[in-house]
Amino acid sequence: MSVNPHRILRSLAQVLAFSSLLAALPTSAQGGFVPPERISGRSPSLDSSFTQEAWLVYTYKVDAEGNVADATIQSSNGVPAVDTHMLNQLKAMRFRPATRNGTPVEVPAGPVVYTWILDTPREMSPAFSSTYEQAWEKFRAGDYDGAFDLAAQLKEMPGRNAFEDVKFQILAASIASRWDDPATEMQHLKRVMEFQNLADRNRFENPYVEPEHYALMLARVHTLQLENNQLADAQATFNQIMIRGSGDEVIQKVQSAQQAAQARFQANPDIATKGELTPLYRGGPGSWETRLTRNTFNLQNVRGDISWIYLACLGNEQRLPFPSTRPWTVPNGWKECKVEISGRAGTRFELHQLAGAV
């Protein structure tokens, strides 16, 4: 069977890789800041000569002369040829340097996530499969600590393919569910959704999760979102379930839950959603986002450090002042909004959506 490679850039496109550095600047400094502009070299990418699936997170700096400095692969699935290739392309880029009040300055860029997946039959290596089955045996026996230890081994296996990563994420989500850790469970399930949604958008013949199992997974994500009062996110998941044409029983269940949640939301003037900043790579900054249902909102009970908060809507975005003594309000005419928060990994907080203007 011939290999049909597909390259996908997830999260920010290269040209937008500097939004995080702009957001990190004090509000007073942004007016005099001009971000760097790439003038030579290509955005790092792979081609059809790479026949292993790969994904990685990289960061770098653009120094005051416009050269790339401190290019680093922060996290990857451990394909050495891919890491080397991407680093070489990173270092070959040249920029018109950033300036602050007309003076060239060094600035950080990223993190940027790059994913390369292939439409090939899904299978696990013998070593991965053996450890995976042992982990599930411990899970079924109620030995969740033992299952977790084996799951950690699976995560560190170099060169694992996306199907293996999906299997690991499902196992890790199941363990998190038994430990009553909905935030971690959601994090793992969303990673599965990322792979499967990429495959769907590229019309892959080989899914990462079989349709009937994926429908149940989406239903679980929908439940977790509703339990955390993420009504707009749950609506998006419900729409995905409907588009995929899941079974009538699944559709009726999620539709009933969605309607009940909407009624509770409308009856409550203050709806709280719990959030936790999770990192893209070990030791990196944390991030979190959610769609908004109401136009007035604020943060409460922050435990940790928040660097910046962005309101991102269809065609518009705005950095929000934080800390703030007053709730924030979505500007008139802005639609399909979500809140993006970044800061120290592990920071926890509550996002409160408030009825009516304040």
C-alpha positions as CSV (number, residue, x, y, z in Angstrom):
1,M,0.0,0.0,0.0
2,S,1.4,3.4,-0.9
3,V,2.0,5.9,1.8
4,N,-0.2,9.0,1.6
5,P,1.5,11.6,3.8
6,H,-0.3,14.7,5.2
7,R,1.4,17.6,6.9
8,I,-0.6,19.5,9.4
9,L,0.4,22.6,11.4
10,R,-1.7,22.6,14.6
11,S,-2.2,25.6,16.8
12,L,-0.4,28.7,15.5
13,A,0.8,29.1,11.9
14,Q,4.5,30.2,11.7
15,V,3.6,33.7,10.8
16,L,1.6,34.0,14.1
17,A,4.2,32.3,16.3
18,F,5.0,35.7,17.9
19,S,1.5,36.2,19.4
20,S,2.7,34.6,22.6
21,L,5.6,37.0,23.0
22,L,3.4,40.0,22.3
23,A,0.9,38.8,24.9
24,A,3.7,38.4,27.4
25,L,4.7,42.0,27.1
26,P,3.4,44.6,29.5
27,T,0.4,46.4,28.1
28,S,2.3,49.7,28.2
29,A,5.1,48.3,26.1
30,Q,2.9,46.8,23.3
31,G,2.2,50.2,21.6
32,G,5.9,50.6,20.8
33,F,6.6,47.0,19.9
34,V,7.0,45.7,16.3
35,P,7.3,41.9,16.0
36,P,10.0,40.3,13.9
37,E,9.3,39.5,10.2
38,R,10.8,36.5,8.4
39,I,12.8,37.5,5.4
40,S,14.5,34.3,4.3
41,G,14.3,30.6,5.0
42,R,11.2,28.4,5.2
43,S,9.0,27.6,8.1
44,P,10.1,24.1,9.4
45,S,8.2,21.3,7.6
46,L,8.6,17.7,6.5
47,D,8.1,16.1,3.1
48,S,7.1,12.7,1.7
49,S,10.6,11.3,2.4
50,F,9.6,11.0,6.0
51,T,7.6,7.8,6.4
52,Q,7.3,7.9,10.2
53,E,4.5,9.8,12.0
54,A,5.9,12.7,14.1
55,W,4.8,15.5,16.3
56,L,6.9,18.0,18.2
57,V,6.8,21.3,20.1
58,Y,9.6,23.8,19.4
59,T,10.7,27.2,20.7
60,Y,13.3,29.7,19.7
61,K,14.4,33.3,19.9
62,V,15.0,35.9,17.3
63,D,18.0,38.0,18.4
64,A,18.6,41.7,17.8
65,E,20.4,40.9,14.5
66,G,17.5,38.9,13.2
67,N,19.2,35.5,13.7
68,V,17.5,32.4,15.3
69,A,19.0,31.7,18.7
70,D,18.3,28.9,21.2
71,A,16.3,26.8,18.8
72,T,15.0,23.9,21.0
73,I,12.8,20.9,20.4
74,Q,11.0,21.0,23.7
75,S,8.9,17.8,23.2
76,S,8.6,15.2,20.5
77,N,7.7,11.6,19.9
78,G,11.3,10.7,19.6
79,V,12.2,10.4,15.8
80,P,15.8,11.7,15.7
81,A,15.8,12.4,12.0
82,V,12.7,14.6,12.3
83,D,14.1,16.5,15.3
84,T,17.4,17.2,13.4
85,H,15.6,18.2,10.2
86,M,13.3,20.6,12.0
87,L,16.1,22.2,14.0
88,N,18.2,22.7,10.9
89,Q,15.3,24.5,9.1
90,L,14.7,26.6,12.2
91,K,18.3,27.8,12.4
92,A,18.3,28.6,8.7
93,M,15.6,31.3,9.0
94,R,16.5,35.0,9.1
95,F,14.3,37.8,10.3
96,R,14.0,41.5,10.3
97,P,14.4,41.9,14.1
98,A,11.7,43.0,16.4
99,T,11.9,46.6,17.7
100,R,10.7,48.3,20.8
101,N,10.4,52.1,20.4
102,G,12.6,51.8,17.3
103,T,15.4,49.8,18.9
104,P,16.1,46.2,17.8
105,V,15.5,43.7,20.6
106,E,15.7,39.9,21.2
107,V,12.3,38.2,21.5
108,P,11.2,34.6,22.2
109,A,8.9,32.7,19.8
110,G,6.6,29.8,20.2
111,P,5.8,27.3,21.5
112,V,4.9,26.0,18.0
113,V,3.3,22.6,17.6
114,Y,3.9,20.6,14.4
115,T,2.2,17.4,13.5
116,W,2.9,15.0,10.6
117,I,0.5,12.0,10.2
118,L,0.1,9.3,7.6
119,D,-2.8,7.4,6.2
120,T,-1.6,3.9,6.8
121,P,-3.0,0.8,8.5
122,R,-3.1,1.4,12.3
123,E,-0.9,-1.0,14.3
124,M,1.3,-1.1,17.4
125,S,4.8,-2.3,17.7
126,P,5.3,-5.6,19.6
127,A,7.0,-3.9,22.5
128,F,4.4,-1.2,22.8
129,S,1.5,-3.7,22.4
130,S,2.9,-6.0,25.1
131,T,3.3,-3.2,27.7
132,Y,-0.1,-1.8,26.7
133,E,-1.8,-5.1,27.4
134,Q,0.0,-5.5,30.7
135,A,-1.2,-2.0,31.7
136,W,-4.8,-2.9,30.9
137,E,-4.6,-6.1,32.9
138,K,-3.5,-4.1,36.0
139,F,-6.3,-1.6,35.3
140,R,-9.0,-4.3,35.1
141,A,-7.6,-5.7,38.4
142,G,-8.0,-2.3,40.1
143,D,-4.3,-1.7,40.3
144,Y,-4.4,1.8,38.9
145,D,-1.0,2.7,40.3
146,G,0.6,-0.2,38.4
147,A,-1.4,0.7,35.3
148,F,-0.1,4.3,35.6
149,D,3.5,3.2,35.9
150,L,3.2,1.2,32.7
151,A,1.4,4.1,31.0
152,A,4.4,6.3,31.8
153,Q,6.6,3.8,30.1
154,L,4.4,3.8,27.0
155,K,4.6,7.6,26.9
156,E,8.4,7.6,26.8
157,M,8.8,4.9,24.1
158,P,10.8,6.6,21.3
159,G,9.4,6.7,17.8
160,R,5.8,5.8,18.8
161,N,3.3,6.4,16.1
162,A,0.1,8.4,16.4
163,F,-2.0,5.2,16.8
164,E,0.2,4.2,19.8
165,D,-0.2,7.7,21.2
166,V,-3.9,7.5,20.9
167,K,-3.9,4.1,22.7
168,F,-1.8,5.7,25.5
169,Q,-4.1,8.7,25.8
170,I,-7.2,6.4,26.1
171,L,-5.5,4.4,28.8
172,A,-4.3,7.5,30.7
173,A,-7.8,9.0,30.4
174,S,-9.3,5.8,31.9
175,I,-6.9,5.9,34.8
176,A,-7.7,9.6,35.4
177,S,-11.4,8.7,35.4
178,R,-10.9,6.1,38.1
179,W,-8.9,8.6,40.2
180,D,-11.8,11.2,39.8
181,D,-9.5,13.7,38.0
182,P,-11.8,15.1,35.3
183,A,-9.3,17.8,34.1
184,T,-6.6,15.3,33.4
185,E,-9.2,12.9,31.8
186,M,-10.3,15.7,29.5
187,Q,-6.8,16.6,28.6
188,H,-6.0,13.0,27.4
189,L,-9.3,12.7,25.5
190,K,-8.8,16.0,23.7
191,R,-5.4,14.7,22.4
192,V,-7.2,11.7,20.9
193,M,-9.7,14.1,19.3
194,E,-6.9,16.1,17.8
195,F,-5.5,13.1,16.0
196,Q,-8.9,11.8,14.8
197,N,-10.1,15.2,13.7
198,L,-6.9,15.7,11.7
199,A,-7.5,12.4,10.1
200,D,-11.1,13.2,9.4
201,R,-10.3,16.6,7.8
202,N,-7.7,14.9,5.5
203,R,-10.2,12.1,4.6
204,F,-8.0,9.3,5.9
205,E,-9.2,5.8,5.1
206,N,-7.6,4.5,8.3
207,P,-9.1,6.0,11.5
208,Y,-7.3,6.2,14.8
209,V,-10.5,5.3,16.7
210,E,-13.3,3.2,15.2
211,P,-16.5,5.2,14.6
212,E,-18.6,3.5,17.3
213,H,-15.9,3.9,19.9
214,Y,-15.3,7.5,18.9
215,A,-19.0,8.3,19.3
216,L,-18.8,7.0,22.9
217,M,-15.7,9.0,23.5
218,L,-17.3,12.2,22.3
219,A,-20.2,11.6,24.5
220,R,-17.9,11.3,27.5
221,V,-16.2,14.5,26.5
222,H,-19.6,16.1,26.3
223,T,-20.5,14.9,29.8
224,L,-17.2,16.2,31.2
225,Q,-17.8,19.6,29.6
226,L,-21.3,19.9,30.9
227,E,-20.2,18.9,34.4
228,N,-17.7,21.7,34.3
229,N,-20.3,24.2,33.0
230,Q,-18.6,24.6,29.6
231,L,-21.9,24.9,27.8
232,A,-20.6,26.4,24.6
233,D,-17.8,23.7,24.3
234,A,-20.3,21.0,25.0
235,Q,-22.5,22.4,22.2
236,A,-19.5,22.2,19.8
237,T,-19.0,18.6,20.8
238,F,-22.7,17.9,20.4
239,N,-22.5,19.3,16.9
240,Q,-19.6,17.0,16.1
241,I,-21.6,14.0,17.3
242,M,-24.5,15.0,15.1
243,I,-22.3,15.6,12.0
244,R,-20.7,12.2,12.5
245,G,-24.1,10.6,12.5
246,S,-23.6,8.7,15.7
247,G,-26.2,6.1,16.8
248,D,-29.7,7.3,17.9
249,E,-29.2,6.3,21.5
250,V,-26.0,8.4,21.8
251,I,-27.6,11.4,20.1
252,Q,-30.7,11.3,22.3
253,K,-28.6,11.0,25.4
254,V,-26.4,14.0,24.7
255,Q,-29.3,16.0,23.3
256,S,-31.2,15.5,26.5
257,A,-28.2,16.4,28.6
258,Q,-27.5,19.5,26.5
259,Q,-31.1,20.8,26.9
260,A,-31.1,20.2,30.6
261,A,-27.7,22.0,31.0
262,Q,-29.0,25.0,29.0
263,A,-32.0,25.3,31.3
264,R,-29.8,25.2,34.4
265,F,-27.4,27.8,32.8
266,Q,-30.3,30.2,32.0
267,A,-31.7,29.9,35.5
268,N,-28.3,30.7,37.2
269,P,-27.0,34.3,37.1
270,D,-23.4,33.1,37.9
271,I,-22.0,30.0,36.3
272,A,-18.5,28.9,37.4
273,T,-16.1,26.8,35.3
274,K,-13.0,25.3,36.8
275,G,-9.7,25.7,34.9
276,E,-6.1,24.6,35.2
277,L,-3.2,25.7,33.1
278,T,-1.5,22.7,31.5
279,P,1.8,22.8,29.6
280,L,2.6,21.8,26.0
281,Y,5.9,20.4,27.2
282,R,7.5,19.6,30.5
283,G,8.7,22.7,32.3
284,G,6.9,25.0,29.8
285,P,4.2,27.6,30.5
286,G,0.6,26.4,30.9
287,S,-2.4,27.3,28.9
288,W,-6.2,26.8,28.9
289,E,-9.1,28.0,26.9
290,T,-12.9,27.7,26.8
291,R,-15.7,29.1,24.6
292,L,-18.0,31.7,26.1
293,T,-21.8,31.5,26.4
294,R,-22.3,34.9,28.1
295,N,-20.7,38.3,27.3
296,T,-19.8,39.2,30.9
297,F,-17.2,37.2,32.8
298,N,-14.4,37.3,35.3
299,L,-11.8,35.2,37.1
300,Q,-12.0,34.2,40.7
301,N,-10.1,32.0,43.2
302,V,-6.8,32.2,41.2
303,R,-4.2,29.9,42.8
304,G,-0.9,30.4,41.0
305,D,0.3,32.9,38.4
306,I,-1.4,34.1,35.3
307,S,0.7,35.9,32.6
308,W,-2.0,37.0,30.2
309,I,-5.6,36.6,29.2
310,Y,-6.9,37.0,25.6
311,L,-10.4,37.3,24.3
312,A,-10.4,35.7,20.9
313,C,-13.6,36.0,18.7
314,L,-14.4,35.5,15.1
315,G,-12.1,38.0,13.3
316,N,-11.3,39.9,16.5
317,E,-9.0,39.5,19.6
318,Q,-8.2,41.6,22.6
319,R,-5.8,41.3,25.5
320,L,-7.7,41.7,28.8
321,P,-6.3,43.5,31.8
322,F,-5.4,41.3,34.6
323,P,-5.8,41.5,37.5
324,S,-9.1,43.4,37.1
325,T,-11.4,44.8,39.8
326,R,-14.4,44.6,37.3
327,P,-15.7,41.9,35.1
328,W,-14.8,41.9,31.4
329,T,-17.4,42.4,28.7
330,V,-17.3,41.2,25.1
331,P,-17.4,44.2,22.7
332,N,-20.7,44.7,20.8
333,G,-20.7,42.7,17.5
334,W,-18.0,40.2,18.5
335,K,-19.2,36.7,17.9
336,E,-18.1,33.1,18.7
337,C,-15.8,34.1,21.5
338,K,-13.4,32.1,23.6
339,V,-11.1,33.0,26.5
340,E,-7.4,32.0,26.3
341,I,-5.3,32.0,29.4
342,S,-1.6,31.5,29.9
343,G,0.7,31.4,32.9
344,R,2.5,29.1,35.2
345,A,1.6,25.4,34.7
346,G,-0.6,24.1,37.4
347,T,-2.3,27.4,38.1
348,R,-6.0,26.9,39.0
349,F,-8.9,29.3,38.9
350,E,-12.6,29.7,38.2
351,L,-14.1,31.5,35.2
352,H,-17.4,33.0,36.1
353,Q,-19.9,33.8,33.4
354,L,-22.4,36.4,34.6
355,A,-25.9,37.1,33.5
356,G,-26.6,40.7,32.3
357,A,-24.3,43.7,32.0
358,V,-22.3,44.8,35.1
